[in-house]
């Protein structure tokens, strides 16, 4: 079975249209593209903006990520499990 980071990188490559790059750089590029904002912001700030833009304004970053991932149909009982489901799902 592929490790979640391998799945995350593979999916981010497709989502960004890139052929290479670190997971962090690819994640920042994807979030900045979704937000149409400066990619030089800290990654947690980009996630915060993304979640607010999608209507998730209450709670910690992790709580809001759990809710967002749940809204996409990922029902694992913990955040790591939901991320695994998200990065493993087809685009």
C-alpha positions in Angstrom: 0.0 0.0 0.0 1.3 3.5 -0.8 2.2 5.8 2.0 -0.1 8.8 2.4 2.7 11.2 1.5 3.2 9.4 -1.8 -0.5 9.6 -2.6 -0.5 13.3 -1.6 2.4 14.1 -3.8 0.9 12.2 -6.8 -2.4 14.0 -6.4 -0.8 17.4 -6.0 1.3 16.9 -9.2 -2.0 16.3 -11.1 -3.8 19.2 -9.3 -1.0 21.7 -10.1 -0.1 20.4 -13.5 3.6 20.1 -12.4 5.9 17.2 -13.2 8.1 17.7 -10.1 8.3 19.5 -6.8 8.3 19.0 -3.0 5.0 18.3 -1.3 5.1 21.6 0.5 5.8 23.6 -2.6 3.0 21.8 -4.6 0.6 22.3 -1.7 1.3 26.0 -1.5 1.0 26.3 -5.3 -2.4 24.5 -5.3 -3.8 26.6 -2.4 -2.5 29.9 -3.8 -4.2 29.0 -7.2 -7.4 28.1 -5.4 -7.3 31.4 -3.5 -5.8 33.6 -6.2 -3.4 35.0 -3.6 0.2 35.4 -2.8 1.9 32.0 -2.6 4.6 33.5 -0.2 2.2 33.3 2.7 2.7 30.7 5.4 0.9 27.4 4.5 -1.4 27.6 7.6 -2.5 31.1 6.5 -3.3 29.7 3.0 -5.3 26.8 4.6 -7.1 29.3 6.8 -8.1 31.5 3.9 -9.2 28.4 1.8 -11.4 27.1 4.6 -13.0 30.5 5.3 -13.6 30.9 1.6 -15.4 27.6 1.7 -17.6 28.6 4.7 -15.6 26.9 7.5 -15.0 29.8 9.9 -15.5 28.3 13.4 -13.0 26.2 15.3 -9.3 25.3 15.1 -7.6 24.8 11.7 -7.7 21.0 12.3 -11.4 21.1 13.3 -12.3 23.0 10.1 -10.2 20.6 8.0 -12.1 17.7 9.5 -15.4 19.4 8.6 -14.3 20.2 5.0 -13.0 16.7 4.4 -16.2 15.3 5.9 -18.2 17.4 3.5 -16.3 15.7 0.6 -17.5 12.3 1.9 -14.4 11.3 3.9 -15.6 9.8 7.1 -12.6 8.4 8.9 -12.8 9.2 12.7 -9.5 11.2 12.7 -7.9 13.9 10.7 -5.0 11.7 9.4 -7.5 9.1 8.2 -9.5 11.7 6.4 -6.4 13.1 4.8 -5.4 9.6 3.7 -8.9 9.2 2.1 -8.7 12.6 0.4 -5.2 12.1 -1.1 -6.1 8.5 -2.1 -9.4 9.5 -3.9 -9.6 10.2 -7.6 -9.6 13.8 -8.7 
